[in-house]
Amino acid sequence: MNLHNSELTQSKQASKQASKQASKQASKQASKQASKQASKQASKQL
């Protein structure tokens, strides 16, 4: 019983970690894209 419980907790932790990582990655990507776009726009303006 205890073992099962701890495995469940482990898997819950792992999935929380994974989703945190994924969201961090996604937001890093998005901000990189946005900044690239902005600087392209700015240089076109000049």
C-alpha positions, -999 to +999 in steps of 0.1 A: +000+000+000+027+024+010+048+016-020+019+022-043+013+056-026+049+067-030+050+056-066+019+077-073+034+107-056+066+102-076+046+101-109+026+132-098+059+150-091+074+140-124+044+152-144+044+185-125+081+189-133+076+181-169+048+206-174+068+233-156+097+226-179+075+226-210+059+259-201+092+275-193+106+264-227+075+276-245+076+310-229+114+313-236+107+304-272+078+329-275+098+357-260+127+350-283+103+350-313+087+382-302+120+400-297+133+388-331+101+401-347+103+434-329+139+440-339+132+430-375+103+455-375+125+482-360+152+478-385+127+479-413+114+512-399+148+529-401 
